[in-house]
Amino acid sequence: MIRSELLQKLASDNPELRAQEVEQVVDIFFDEIAQRLAEGGRVELRGFGAFSTREREARTGRNPRTGEAVDVPAKRVPYFKPGKEMRNALNGD
């Protein structure tokens, strides 16, 4: 599902809301998750899963085109851990 499909689904399930209002709700939702992660926090949505960040150490990578060694700096990357209900739904339990 892409963002536009999500907006259409939410708009059809909530006909009392205008399309702009649905889009604003989705924007706020994703912006708040991103802001919390940027602050080093964690976002837990019960029944769905938890978003957090993990540290990746600096390493030496390779340019796939030239094969030359490239220094990759340390960074934080987003991480998602699915909740129990989601895992059960995916595995048919």
PyMOL Python script that loads the backbone (N, CA, C, O; Angstrom):
from pymol import cmd

cmd.read_pdbstr("""\
ATOM      1  N   MET A   1       0.850  -1.176   0.000  1.00  0.00           N
ATOM      2  CA  MET A   1       0.000   0.000   0.000  1.00  0.00           C
ATOM      3  C   MET A   1       0.891   1.233   0.000  1.00  0.00           C
ATOM      4  O   MET A   1       1.858   1.317   0.757  1.00  0.00           O
ATOM      5  N   ILE A   2       0.559   2.167  -0.841  1.00  0.00           N
ATOM      6  CA  ILE A   2       1.298   3.421  -0.877  1.00  0.00           C
ATOM      7  C   ILE A   2       0.475   4.508  -0.188  1.00  0.00           C
ATOM      8  O   ILE A   2      -0.699   4.310   0.125  1.00  0.00           O
ATOM      9  N   ARG A   3       1.102   5.645   0.040  1.00  0.00           N
ATOM     10  CA  ARG A   3       0.468   6.731   0.807  1.00  0.00           C
ATOM     11  C   ARG A   3      -0.875   7.151   0.222  1.00  0.00           C
ATOM     12  O   ARG A   3      -1.840   7.341   0.962  1.00  0.00           O
ATOM     13  N   SER A   4      -0.947   7.299  -1.101  1.00  0.00           N
ATOM     14  CA  SER A   4      -2.203   7.735  -1.723  1.00  0.00           C
ATOM     15  C   SER A   4      -3.315   6.709  -1.515  1.00  0.00           C
ATOM     16  O   SER A   4      -4.477   7.084  -1.355  1.00  0.00           O
ATOM     17  N   GLU A   5      -2.975   5.419  -1.514  1.00  0.00           N
ATOM     18  CA  GLU A   5      -3.980   4.380  -1.263  1.00  0.00           C
ATOM     19  C   GLU A   5      -4.463   4.439   0.182  1.00  0.00           C
ATOM     20  O   GLU A   5      -5.647   4.243   0.455  1.00  0.00           O
ATOM     21  N   LEU A   6      -3.548   4.707   1.099  1.00  0.00           N
ATOM     22  CA  LEU A   6      -3.918   4.866   2.500  1.00  0.00           C
ATOM     23  C   LEU A   6      -4.875   6.042   2.668  1.00  0.00           C
ATOM     24  O   LEU A   6      -5.882   5.934   3.368  1.00  0.00           O
ATOM     25  N   LEU A   7      -4.560   7.164   2.025  1.00  0.00           N
ATOM     26  CA  LEU A   7      -5.433   8.339   2.109  1.00  0.00           C
ATOM     27  C   LEU A   7      -6.817   8.041   1.547  1.00  0.00           C
ATOM     28  O   LEU A   7      -7.817   8.444   2.140  1.00  0.00           O
ATOM     29  N   GLN A   8      -6.895   7.350   0.427  1.00  0.00           N
ATOM     30  CA  GLN A   8      -8.184   6.997  -0.181  1.00  0.00           C
ATOM     31  C   GLN A   8      -8.983   6.088   0.742  1.00  0.00           C
ATOM     32  O   GLN A   8     -10.186   6.283   0.910  1.00  0.00           O
ATOM     33  N   LYS A   9      -8.331   5.099   1.340  1.00  0.00           N
ATOM     34  CA  LYS A   9      -9.012   4.163   2.241  1.00  0.00           C
ATOM     35  C   LYS A   9      -9.551   4.895   3.468  1.00  0.00           C
ATOM     36  O   LYS A   9     -10.693   4.674   3.870  1.00  0.00           O
ATOM     37  N   LEU A  10      -8.737   5.761   4.059  1.00  0.00           N
ATOM     38  CA  LEU A  10      -9.190   6.520   5.226  1.00  0.00           C
ATOM     39  C   LEU A  10     -10.337   7.462   4.869  1.00  0.00           C
ATOM     40  O   LEU A  10     -11.280   7.620   5.644  1.00  0.00           O
ATOM     41  N   ALA A  11     -10.255   8.080   3.703  1.00  0.00           N
ATOM     42  CA  ALA A  11     -11.323   8.998   3.270  1.00  0.00           C
ATOM     43  C   ALA A  11     -12.626   8.240   3.035  1.00  0.00           C
ATOM     44  O   ALA A  11     -13.699   8.729   3.389  1.00  0.00           O
ATOM     45  N   SER A  12     -12.541   7.051   2.441  1.00  0.00           N
ATOM     46  CA  SER A  12     -13.776   6.282   2.187  1.00  0.00           C
ATOM     47  C   SER A  12     -14.367   5.741   3.488  1.00  0.00           C
ATOM     48  O   SER A  12     -15.587   5.619   3.602  1.00  0.00           O
ATOM     49  N   ASP A  13     -13.523   5.413   4.473  1.00  0.00           N
ATOM     50  CA  ASP A  13     -14.014   4.928   5.765  1.00  0.00           C
ATOM     51  C   ASP A  13     -14.529   6.048   6.664  1.00  0.00           C
ATOM     52  O   ASP A  13     -15.237   5.788   7.636  1.00  0.00           O
ATOM     53  N   ASN A  14     -14.178   7.293   6.343  1.00  0.00           N
ATOM     54  CA  ASN A  14     -14.592   8.461   7.138  1.00  0.00           C
ATOM     55  C   ASN A  14     -15.158   9.539   6.232  1.00  0.00           C
ATOM     56  O   ASN A  14     -14.518  10.571   6.032  1.00  0.00           O
ATOM     57  N   PRO A  15     -16.359   9.318   5.674  1.00  0.00           N
ATOM     58  CA  PRO A  15     -16.918  10.287   4.716  1.00  0.00           C
ATOM     59  C   PRO A  15     -17.214  11.661   5.318  1.00  0.00           C
ATOM     60  O   PRO A  15     -17.392  12.634   4.586  1.00  0.00           O
ATOM     61  N   GLU A  16     -17.267  11.743   6.654  1.00  0.00           N
ATOM     62  CA  GLU A  16     -17.527  13.035   7.292  1.00  0.00           C
ATOM     63  C   GLU A  16     -16.318  13.956   7.257  1.00  0.00           C
ATOM     64  O   GLU A  16     -16.438  15.151   7.528  1.00  0.00           O
ATOM     65  N   LEU A  17     -15.135  13.398   6.919  1.00  0.00           N
ATOM     66  CA  LEU A  17     -13.918  14.200   6.828  1.00  0.00           C
ATOM     67  C   LEU A  17     -13.610  14.555   5.379  1.00  0.00           C
ATOM     68  O   LEU A  17     -13.776  13.735   4.477  1.00  0.00           O
ATOM     69  N   ARG A  18     -13.159  15.787   5.171  1.00  0.00           N
ATOM     70  CA  ARG A  18     -12.721  16.188   3.830  1.00  0.00           C
ATOM     71  C   ARG A  18     -11.372  15.545   3.534  1.00  0.00           C
ATOM     72  O   ARG A  18     -10.656  15.148   4.453  1.00  0.00           O
ATOM     73  N   ALA A  19     -11.029  15.443   2.265  1.00  0.00           N
ATOM     74  CA  ALA A  19      -9.763  14.824   1.850  1.00  0.00           C
ATOM     75  C   ALA A  19      -8.573  15.558   2.467  1.00  0.00           C
ATOM     76  O   ALA A  19      -7.588  14.927   2.850  1.00  0.00           O
ATOM     77  N   GLN A  20      -8.659  16.891   2.565  1.00  0.00           N
ATOM     78  CA  GLN A  20      -7.569  17.667   3.151  1.00  0.00           C
ATOM     79  C   GLN A  20      -7.393  17.341   4.633  1.00  0.00           C
ATOM     80  O   GLN A  20      -6.269  17.324   5.135  1.00  0.00           O
ATOM     81  N   GLU A  21      -8.490  17.085   5.328  1.00  0.00           N
ATOM     82  CA  GLU A  21      -8.413  16.750   6.746  1.00  0.00           C
ATOM     83  C   GLU A  21      -7.772  15.368   6.944  1.00  0.00           C
ATOM     84  O   GLU A  21      -6.960  15.175   7.849  1.00  0.00           O
ATOM     85  N   VAL A  22      -8.145  14.425   6.095  1.00  0.00           N
ATOM     86  CA  VAL A  22      -7.554  13.084   6.172  1.00  0.00           C
ATOM     87  C   VAL A  22      -6.049  13.172   5.919  1.00  0.00           C
ATOM     88  O   VAL A  22      -5.257  12.559   6.634  1.00  0.00           O
ATOM     89  N   GLU A  23      -5.662  13.936   4.899  1.00  0.00           N
ATOM     90  CA  GLU A  23      -4.250  14.087   4.579  1.00  0.00           C
ATOM     91  C   GLU A  23      -3.492  14.746   5.730  1.00  0.00           C
ATOM     92  O   GLU A  23      -2.355  14.374   6.022  1.00  0.00           O
ATOM     93  N   GLN A  24      -4.116  15.715   6.375  1.00  0.00           N
ATOM     94  CA  GLN A  24      -3.483  16.394   7.504  1.00  0.00           C
ATOM     95  C   GLN A  24      -3.277  15.427   8.671  1.00  0.00           C
ATOM     96  O   GLN A  24      -2.234  15.465   9.324  1.00  0.00           O
ATOM     97  N   VAL A  25      -4.246  14.570   8.938  1.00  0.00           N
ATOM     98  CA  VAL A  25      -4.115  13.588  10.017  1.00  0.00           C
ATOM     99  C   VAL A  25      -2.961  12.632   9.730  1.00  0.00           C
ATOM    100  O   VAL A  25      -2.157  12.345  10.616  1.00  0.00           O
ATOM    101  N   VAL A  26      -2.877  12.142   8.500  1.00  0.00           N
ATOM    102  CA  VAL A  26      -1.801  11.220   8.131  1.00  0.00           C
ATOM    103  C   VAL A  26      -0.447  11.917   8.237  1.00  0.00           C
ATOM    104  O   VAL A  26       0.513  11.333   8.741  1.00  0.00           O
ATOM    105  N   ASP A  27      -0.365  13.152   7.768  1.00  0.00           N
ATOM    106  CA  ASP A  27       0.890  13.911   7.856  1.00  0.00           C
ATOM    107  C   ASP A  27       1.335  14.078   9.306  1.00  0.00           C
ATOM    108  O   ASP A  27       2.507  13.878   9.626  1.00  0.00           O
ATOM    109  N   ILE A  28       0.408  14.442  10.174  1.00  0.00           N
ATOM    110  CA  ILE A  28       0.729  14.633  11.591  1.00  0.00           C
ATOM    111  C   ILE A  28       1.194  13.318  12.203  1.00  0.00           C
ATOM    112  O   ILE A  28       2.170  13.290  12.953  1.00  0.00           O
ATOM    113  N   PHE A  29       0.498  12.230  11.885  1.00  0.00           N
ATOM    114  CA  PHE A  29       0.849  10.913  12.414  1.00  0.00           C
ATOM    115  C   PHE A  29       2.290  10.542  12.069  1.00  0.00           C
ATOM    116  O   PHE A  29       3.072  10.186  12.951  1.00  0.00           O
ATOM    117  N   PHE A  30       2.635  10.626  10.792  1.00  0.00           N
ATOM    118  CA  PHE A  30       3.981  10.251  10.358  1.00  0.00           C
ATOM    119  C   PHE A  30       5.034  11.246  10.845  1.00  0.00           C
ATOM    120  O   PHE A  30       6.146  10.849  11.193  1.00  0.00           O
ATOM    121  N   ASP A  31       4.695  12.529  10.872  1.00  0.00           N
ATOM    122  CA  ASP A  31       5.641  13.538  11.361  1.00  0.00           C
ATOM    123  C   ASP A  31       5.971  13.330  12.840  1.00  0.00           C
ATOM    124  O   ASP A  31       7.119  13.498  13.251  1.00  0.00           O
ATOM    125  N   GLU A  32       4.976  12.968  13.628  1.00  0.00           N
ATOM    126  CA  GLU A  32       5.206  12.742  15.059  1.00  0.00           C
ATOM    127  C   GLU A  32       6.091  11.524  15.286  1.00  0.00           C
ATOM    128  O   GLU A  32       6.961  11.545  16.157  1.00  0.00           O
ATOM    129  N   ILE A  33       5.878  10.463  14.513  1.00  0.00           N
ATOM    130  CA  ILE A  33       6.735   9.276  14.634  1.00  0.00           C
ATOM    131  C   ILE A  33       8.172   9.645  14.267  1.00  0.00           C
ATOM    132  O   ILE A  33       9.106   9.302  14.991  1.00  0.00           O
ATOM    133  N   ALA A  34       8.346  10.339  13.149  1.00  0.00           N
ATOM    134  CA  ALA A  34       9.686  10.721  12.699  1.00  0.00           C
ATOM    135  C   ALA A  34      10.364  11.648  13.706  1.00  0.00           C
ATOM    136  O   ALA A  34      11.558  11.508  13.971  1.00  0.00           O
ATOM    137  N   GLN A  35       9.614  12.588  14.264  1.00  0.00           N
ATOM    138  CA  GLN A  35      10.192  13.526  15.236  1.00  0.00           C
ATOM    139  C   GLN A  35      10.645  12.797  16.495  1.00  0.00           C
ATOM    140  O   GLN A  35      11.727  13.067  17.016  1.00  0.00           O
ATOM    141  N   ARG A  36       9.829  11.881  16.982  1.00  0.00           N
ATOM    142  CA  ARG A  36      10.188  11.136  18.188  1.00  0.00           C
ATOM    143  C   ARG A  36      11.447  10.290  17.957  1.00  0.00           C
ATOM    144  O   ARG A  36      12.322  10.222  18.821  1.00  0.00           O
ATOM    145  N   LEU A  37      11.531   9.649  16.786  1.00  0.00           N
ATOM    146  CA  LEU A  37      12.710   8.845  16.467  1.00  0.00           C
ATOM    147  C   LEU A  37      13.952   9.722  16.333  1.00  0.00           C
ATOM    148  O   LEU A  37      15.038   9.332  16.761  1.00  0.00           O
ATOM    149  N   ALA A  38      13.793  10.910  15.737  1.00  0.00           N
ATOM    150  CA  ALA A  38      14.918  11.830  15.585  1.00  0.00           C
ATOM    151  C   ALA A  38      15.443  12.285  16.941  1.00  0.00           C
ATOM    152  O   ALA A  38      16.630  12.580  17.085  1.00  0.00           O
ATOM    153  N   GLU A  39      14.564  12.341  17.929  1.00  0.00           N
ATOM    154  CA  GLU A  39      14.958  12.732  19.281  1.00  0.00           C
ATOM    155  C   GLU A  39      15.576  11.559  20.043  1.00  0.00           C
ATOM    156  O   GLU A  39      16.000  11.715  21.189  1.00  0.00           O
ATOM    157  N   GLY A  40      15.626  10.396  19.413  1.00  0.00           N
ATOM    158  CA  GLY A  40      16.183   9.219  20.068  1.00  0.00           C
ATOM    159  C   GLY A  40      15.157   8.422  20.848  1.00  0.00           C
ATOM    160  O   GLY A  40      15.511   7.509  21.595  1.00  0.00           O
ATOM    161  N   GLY A  41      13.895   8.758  20.680  1.00  0.00           N
ATOM    162  CA  GLY A  41      12.834   8.072  21.411  1.00  0.00           C
ATOM    163  C   GLY A  41      12.346   6.813  20.718  1.00  0.00           C
ATOM    164  O   GLY A  41      12.939   6.336  19.750  1.00  0.00           O
ATOM    165  N   ARG A  42      11.259   6.295  21.238  1.00  0.00           N
ATOM    166  CA  ARG A  42      10.653   5.061  20.750  1.00  0.00           C
ATOM    167  C   ARG A  42       9.163   5.304  20.606  1.00  0.00           C
ATOM    168  O   ARG A  42       8.572   6.025  21.409  1.00  0.00           O
ATOM    169  N   VAL A  43       8.548   4.708  19.589  1.00  0.00           N
ATOM    170  CA  VAL A  43       7.107   4.834  19.377  1.00  0.00           C
ATOM    171  C   VAL A  43       6.524   3.435  19.380  1.00  0.00           C
ATOM    172  O   VAL A  43       6.891   2.598  18.555  1.00  0.00           O
ATOM    173  N   GLU A  44       5.609   3.180  20.314  1.00  0.00           N
ATOM    174  CA  GLU A  44       4.984   1.862  20.409  1.00  0.00           C
ATOM    175  C   GLU A  44       3.503   1.984  20.107  1.00  0.00           C
ATOM    176  O   GLU A  44       2.792   2.766  20.738  1.00  0.00           O
ATOM    177  N   LEU A  45       3.040   1.201  19.133  1.00  0.00           N
ATOM    178  CA  LEU A  45       1.628   1.146  18.773  1.00  0.00           C
ATOM    179  C   LEU A  45       1.131  -0.250  19.138  1.00  0.00           C
ATOM    180  O   LEU A  45       1.409  -1.215  18.427  1.00  0.00           O
ATOM    181  N   ARG A  46       0.408  -0.357  20.227  1.00  0.00           N
ATOM    182  CA  ARG A  46      -0.036  -1.653  20.736  1.00  0.00           C
ATOM    183  C   ARG A  46      -0.797  -2.424  19.663  1.00  0.00           C
ATOM    184  O   ARG A  46      -1.665  -1.874  18.984  1.00  0.00           O
ATOM    185  N   GLY A  47      -0.468  -3.686  19.520  1.00  0.00           N
ATOM    186  CA  GLY A  47      -1.101  -4.539  18.528  1.00  0.00           C
ATOM    187  C   GLY A  47      -0.479  -4.433  17.153  1.00  0.00           C
ATOM    188  O   GLY A  47      -0.758  -5.260  16.284  1.00  0.00           O
ATOM    189  N   PHE A  48       0.356  -3.436  16.939  1.00  0.00           N
ATOM    190  CA  PHE A  48       0.995  -3.240  15.639  1.00  0.00           C
ATOM    191  C   PHE A  48       2.494  -3.489  15.735  1.00  0.00           C
ATOM    192  O   PHE A  48       3.028  -4.379  15.072  1.00  0.00           O
ATOM    193  N   GLY A  49       3.170  -2.698  16.565  1.00  0.00           N
ATOM    194  CA  GLY A  49       4.607  -2.868  16.714  1.00  0.00           C
ATOM    195  C   GLY A  49       5.250  -1.633  17.312  1.00  0.00           C
ATOM    196  O   GLY A  49       4.572  -0.703  17.750  1.00  0.00           O
ATOM    197  N   ALA A  50       6.572  -1.647  17.319  1.00  0.00           N
ATOM    198  CA  ALA A  50       7.329  -0.548  17.922  1.00  0.00           C
ATOM    199  C   ALA A  50       8.408  -0.067  16.961  1.00  0.00           C
ATOM    200  O   ALA A  50       9.111  -0.861  16.337  1.00  0.00           O
ATOM    201  N   PHE A  51       8.518   1.248  16.860  1.00  0.00           N
ATOM    202  CA  PHE A  51       9.557   1.889  16.062  1.00  0.00           C
ATOM    203  C   PHE A  51      10.627   2.399  17.008  1.00  0.00           C
ATOM    204  O   PHE A  51      10.318   2.981  18.048  1.00  0.00           O
ATOM    205  N   SER A  52      11.874   2.185  16.653  1.00  0.00           N
ATOM    206  CA  SER A  52      12.989   2.718  17.429  1.00  0.00           C
ATOM    207  C   SER A  52      14.152   2.938  16.463  1.00  0.00           C
ATOM    208  O   SER A  52      14.020   2.750  15.254  1.00  0.00           O
ATOM    209  N   THR A  53      15.287   3.339  17.019  1.00  0.00           N
ATOM    210  CA  THR A  53      16.471   3.510  16.171  1.00  0.00           C
ATOM    211  C   THR A  53      17.582   2.628  16.714  1.00  0.00           C
ATOM    212  O   THR A  53      17.617   2.288  17.897  1.00  0.00           O
ATOM    213  N   ARG A  54      18.479   2.272  15.825  1.00  0.00           N
ATOM    214  CA  ARG A  54      19.655   1.499  16.207  1.00  0.00           C
ATOM    215  C   ARG A  54      20.880   2.202  15.663  1.00  0.00           C
ATOM    216  O   ARG A  54      20.839   2.869  14.629  1.00  0.00           O
ATOM    217  N   GLU A  55      21.975   2.032  16.393  1.00  0.00           N
ATOM    218  CA  GLU A  55      23.243   2.638  15.980  1.00  0.00           C
ATOM    219  C   GLU A  55      23.981   1.679  15.047  1.00  0.00           C
ATOM    220  O   GLU A  55      24.073   0.480  15.314  1.00  0.00           O
ATOM    221  N   ARG A  56      24.497   2.220  13.961  1.00  0.00           N
ATOM    222  CA  ARG A  56      25.376   1.459  13.083  1.00  0.00           C
ATOM    223  C   ARG A  56      26.762   2.078  13.184  1.00  0.00           C
ATOM    224  O   ARG A  56      26.917   3.295  13.084  1.00  0.00           O
ATOM    225  N   GLU A  57      27.746   1.250  13.378  1.00  0.00           N
ATOM    226  CA  GLU A  57      29.110   1.738  13.518  1.00  0.00           C
ATOM    227  C   GLU A  57      29.698   2.091  12.150  1.00  0.00           C
ATOM    228  O   GLU A  57      29.228   1.624  11.113  1.00  0.00           O
ATOM    229  N   ALA A  58      30.726   2.920  12.176  1.00  0.00           N
ATOM    230  CA  ALA A  58      31.428   3.270  10.941  1.00  0.00           C
ATOM    231  C   ALA A  58      32.071   2.009  10.376  1.00  0.00           C
ATOM    232  O   ALA A  58      32.488   1.123  11.122  1.00  0.00           O
ATOM    233  N   ARG A  59      32.146   1.942   9.057  1.00  0.00           N
ATOM    234  CA  ARG A  59      32.724   0.770   8.420  1.00  0.00           C
ATOM    235  C   ARG A  59      33.308   1.161   7.072  1.00  0.00           C
ATOM    236  O   ARG A  59      33.124   2.281   6.595  1.00  0.00           O
ATOM    237  N   THR A  60      34.006   0.228   6.478  1.00  0.00           N
ATOM    238  CA  THR A  60      34.517   0.441   5.136  1.00  0.00           C
ATOM    239  C   THR A  60      33.652  -0.359   4.178  1.00  0.00           C
ATOM    240  O   THR A  60      33.534  -1.577   4.306  1.00  0.00           O
ATOM    241  N   GLY A  61      33.045   0.332   3.214  1.00  0.00           N
ATOM    242  CA  GLY A  61      32.204  -0.314   2.219  1.00  0.00           C
ATOM    243  C   GLY A  61      32.896  -0.314   0.871  1.00  0.00           C
ATOM    244  O   GLY A  61      34.051   0.093   0.754  1.00  0.00           O
ATOM    245  N   ARG A  62      32.191  -0.766  -0.132  1.00  0.00           N
ATOM    246  CA  ARG A  62      32.725  -0.803  -1.489  1.00  0.00           C
ATOM    247  C   ARG A  62      31.762  -0.126  -2.441  1.00  0.00           C
ATOM    248  O   ARG A  62      30.550  -0.321  -2.360  1.00  0.00           O
ATOM    249  N   ASN A  63      32.311   0.672  -3.342  1.00  0.00           N
ATOM    250  CA  ASN A  63      31.511   1.264  -4.408  1.00  0.00           C
ATOM    251  C   ASN A  63      31.200   0.124  -5.386  1.00  0.00           C
ATOM    252  O   ASN A  63      32.125  -0.455  -5.956  1.00  0.00           O
ATOM    253  N   PRO A  64      29.915  -0.213  -5.595  1.00  0.00           N
ATOM    254  CA  PRO A  64      29.596  -1.360  -6.442  1.00  0.00           C
ATOM    255  C   PRO A  64      29.986  -1.157  -7.909  1.00  0.00           C
ATOM    256  O   PRO A  64      30.213  -2.124  -8.637  1.00  0.00           O
ATOM    257  N   ARG A  65      30.058   0.070  -8.322  1.00  0.00           N
ATOM    258  CA  ARG A  65      30.398   0.347  -9.728  1.00  0.00           C
ATOM    259  C   ARG A  65      31.894   0.212  -9.993  1.00  0.00           C
ATOM    260  O   ARG A  65      32.311  -0.368 -10.996  1.00  0.00           O
ATOM    261  N   THR A  66      32.698   0.761  -9.072  1.00  0.00           N
ATOM    262  CA  THR A  66      34.152   0.768  -9.303  1.00  0.00           C
ATOM    263  C   THR A  66      34.904  -0.253  -8.454  1.00  0.00           C
ATOM    264  O   THR A  66      36.042  -0.602  -8.766  1.00  0.00           O
ATOM    265  N   GLY A  67      34.268  -0.735  -7.374  1.00  0.00           N
ATOM    266  CA  GLY A  67      34.937  -1.669  -6.487  1.00  0.00           C
ATOM    267  C   GLY A  67      35.882  -1.006  -5.506  1.00  0.00           C
ATOM    268  O   GLY A  67      36.514  -1.693  -4.704  1.00  0.00           O
ATOM    269  N   GLU A  68      35.993   0.305  -5.549  1.00  0.00           N
ATOM    270  CA  GLU A  68      36.923   1.021  -4.676  1.00  0.00           C
ATOM    271  C   GLU A  68      36.347   1.117  -3.256  1.00  0.00           C
ATOM    272  O   GLU A  68      35.133   1.210  -3.078  1.00  0.00           O
ATOM    273  N   ALA A  69      37.225   1.092  -2.255  1.00  0.00           N
ATOM    274  CA  ALA A  69      36.827   1.172  -0.849  1.00  0.00           C
ATOM    275  C   ALA A  69      36.296   2.568  -0.534  1.00  0.00           C
ATOM    276  O   ALA A  69      36.842   3.572  -0.993  1.00  0.00           O
ATOM    277  N   VAL A  70      35.218   2.615   0.259  1.00  0.00           N
ATOM    278  CA  VAL A  70      34.587   3.871   0.638  1.00  0.00           C
ATOM    279  C   VAL A  70      34.329   3.826   2.145  1.00  0.00           C
ATOM    280  O   VAL A  70      33.821   2.831   2.663  1.00  0.00           O
ATOM    281  N   ASP A  71      34.682   4.913   2.847  1.00  0.00           N
ATOM    282  CA  ASP A  71      34.392   4.987   4.276  1.00  0.00           C
ATOM    283  C   ASP A  71      32.926   5.347   4.472  1.00  0.00           C
ATOM    284  O   ASP A  71      32.450   6.348   3.937  1.00  0.00           O
ATOM    285  N   VAL A  72      32.208   4.524   5.243  1.00  0.00           N
ATOM    286  CA  VAL A  72      30.804   4.780   5.558  1.00  0.00           C
ATOM    287  C   VAL A  72      30.762   5.224   7.013  1.00  0.00           C
ATOM    288  O   VAL A  72      31.190   4.477   7.893  1.00  0.00           O
ATOM    289  N   PRO A  73      30.247   6.446   7.292  1.00  0.00           N
ATOM    290  CA  PRO A  73      30.264   6.956   8.671  1.00  0.00           C
ATOM    291  C   PRO A  73      29.241   6.235   9.560  1.00  0.00           C
ATOM    292  O   PRO A  73      28.320   5.586   9.065  1.00  0.00           O
ATOM    293  N   ALA A  74      29.421   6.360  10.876  1.00  0.00           N
ATOM    294  CA  ALA A  74      28.456   5.833  11.836  1.00  0.00           C
ATOM    295  C   ALA A  74      27.148   6.595  11.671  1.00  0.00           C
ATOM    296  O   ALA A  74      27.141   7.775  11.320  1.00  0.00           O
ATOM    297  N   LYS A  75      26.042   5.903  11.930  1.00  0.00           N
ATOM    298  CA  LYS A  75      24.736   6.567  11.792  1.00  0.00           C
ATOM    299  C   LYS A  75      23.679   5.820  12.584  1.00  0.00           C
ATOM    300  O   LYS A  75      23.873   4.676  12.996  1.00  0.00           O
ATOM    301  N   ARG A  76      22.560   6.492  12.786  1.00  0.00           N
ATOM    302  CA  ARG A  76      21.385   5.877  13.402  1.00  0.00           C
ATOM    303  C   ARG A  76      20.423   5.519  12.283  1.00  0.00           C
ATOM    304  O   ARG A  76      20.229   6.293  11.345  1.00  0.00           O
ATOM    305  N   VAL A  77      19.824   4.341  12.388  1.00  0.00           N
ATOM    306  CA  VAL A  77      18.870   3.892  11.371  1.00  0.00           C
ATOM    307  C   VAL A  77      17.568   3.486  12.057  1.00  0.00           C
ATOM    308  O   VAL A  77      17.596   3.004  13.190  1.00  0.00           O
ATOM    309  N   PRO A  78      16.418   3.674  11.384  1.00  0.00           N
ATOM    310  CA  PRO A  78      15.147   3.271  11.983  1.00  0.00           C
ATOM    311  C   PRO A  78      15.039   1.751  12.035  1.00  0.00           C
ATOM    312  O   PRO A  78      15.584   1.042  11.189  1.00  0.00           O
ATOM    313  N   TYR A  79      14.325   1.271  13.046  1.00  0.00           N
ATOM    314  CA  TYR A  79      14.122  -0.153  13.245  1.00  0.00           C
ATOM    315  C   TYR A  79      12.672  -0.371  13.648  1.00  0.00           C
ATOM    316  O   TYR A  79      12.121   0.393  14.441  1.00  0.00           O
ATOM    317  N   PHE A  80      12.056  -1.409  13.106  1.00  0.00           N
ATOM    318  CA  PHE A  80      10.669  -1.735  13.439  1.00  0.00           C
ATOM    319  C   PHE A  80      10.601  -3.154  13.969  1.00  0.00           C
ATOM    320  O   PHE A  80      11.125  -4.084  13.356  1.00  0.00           O
ATOM    321  N   LYS A  81       9.953  -3.313  15.107  1.00  0.00           N
ATOM    322  CA  LYS A  81       9.740  -4.644  15.668  1.00  0.00           C
ATOM    323  C   LYS A  81       8.232  -4.879  15.707  1.00  0.00           C
ATOM    324  O   LYS A  81       7.519  -4.187  16.434  1.00  0.00           O
ATOM    325  N   PRO A  82       7.738  -5.849  14.933  1.00  0.00           N
ATOM    326  CA  PRO A  82       6.294  -6.090  14.909  1.00  0.00           C
ATOM    327  C   PRO A  82       5.786  -6.601  16.256  1.00  0.00           C
ATOM    328  O   PRO A  82       6.500  -7.288  16.987  1.00  0.00           O
ATOM    329  N   GLY A  83       4.543  -6.252  16.564  1.00  0.00           N
ATOM    330  CA  GLY A  83       3.915  -6.717  17.795  1.00  0.00           C
ATOM    331  C   GLY A  83       3.445  -8.156  17.668  1.00  0.00           C
ATOM    332  O   GLY A  83       3.419  -8.720  16.573  1.00  0.00           O
ATOM    333  N   LYS A  84       3.079  -8.735  18.781  1.00  0.00           N
ATOM    334  CA  LYS A  84       2.654 -10.133  18.815  1.00  0.00           C
ATOM    335  C   LYS A  84       1.444 -10.370  17.914  1.00  0.00           C
ATOM    336  O   LYS A  84       1.406 -11.361  17.184  1.00  0.00           O
ATOM    337  N   GLU A  85       0.460  -9.478  17.955  1.00  0.00           N
ATOM    338  CA  GLU A  85      -0.742  -9.643  17.144  1.00  0.00           C
ATOM    339  C   GLU A  85      -0.411  -9.626  15.650  1.00  0.00           C
ATOM    340  O   GLU A  85      -0.986 -10.393  14.878  1.00  0.00           O
ATOM    341  N   MET A  86       0.517  -8.750  15.241  1.00  0.00           N
ATOM    342  CA  MET A  86       0.890  -8.682  13.839  1.00  0.00           C
ATOM    343  C   MET A  86       1.628  -9.952  13.421  1.00  0.00           C
ATOM    344  O   MET A  86       1.361 -10.504  12.354  1.00  0.00           O
ATOM    345  N   ARG A  87       2.546 -10.409  14.254  1.00  0.00           N
ATOM    346  CA  ARG A  87       3.266 -11.646  13.931  1.00  0.00           C
ATOM    347  C   ARG A  87       2.308 -12.815  13.784  1.00  0.00           C
ATOM    348  O   ARG A  87       2.452 -13.632  12.875  1.00  0.00           O
ATOM    349  N   ASN A  88       1.328 -12.896  14.681  1.00  0.00           N
ATOM    350  CA  ASN A  88       0.341 -13.973  14.604  1.00  0.00           C
ATOM    351  C   ASN A  88      -0.503 -13.875  13.341  1.00  0.00           C
ATOM    352  O   ASN A  88      -0.800 -14.892  12.714  1.00  0.00           O
ATOM    353  N   ALA A  89      -0.891 -12.660  12.962  1.00  0.00           N
ATOM    354  CA  ALA A  89      -1.681 -12.472  11.743  1.00  0.00           C
ATOM    355  C   ALA A  89      -0.889 -12.856  10.503  1.00  0.00           C
ATOM    356  O   ALA A  89      -1.438 -13.447   9.573  1.00  0.00           O
ATOM    357  N   LEU A  90       0.388 -12.525  10.483  1.00  0.00           N
ATOM    358  CA  LEU A  90       1.225 -12.836   9.334  1.00  0.00           C
ATOM    359  C   LEU A  90       1.491 -14.331   9.211  1.00  0.00           C
ATOM    360  O   LEU A  90       1.625 -14.848   8.102  1.00  0.00           O
ATOM    361  N   ASN A  91       1.568 -15.024  10.331  1.00  0.00           N
ATOM    362  CA  ASN A  91       1.888 -16.435  10.323  1.00  0.00           C
ATOM    363  C   ASN A  91       0.670 -17.347  10.442  1.00  0.00           C
ATOM    364  O   ASN A  91       0.808 -18.566  10.540  1.00  0.00           O
ATOM    365  N   GLY A  92      -0.520 -16.754  10.434  1.00  0.00           N
ATOM    366  CA  GLY A  92      -1.743 -17.544  10.469  1.00  0.00           C
ATOM    367  C   GLY A  92      -1.996 -18.259  11.769  1.00  0.00           C
ATOM    368  O   GLY A  92      -2.682 -19.280  11.792  1.00  0.00           O
ATOM    369  N   ASP A  93      -1.453 -17.742  12.856  1.00  0.00           N
ATOM    370  CA  ASP A  93      -1.650 -18.388  14.171  1.00  0.00           C
ATOM    371  C   ASP A  93      -2.937 -17.919  14.816  1.00  0.00           C
ATOM    372  O   ASP A  93      -3.268 -18.352  15.920  1.00  0.00           O
TER     373      ASP A  93
END
""", "prot")
cmd.dss("prot")
cmd.show_as("cartoon", "prot")
cmd.util.cbc("prot")
cmd.orient("prot")
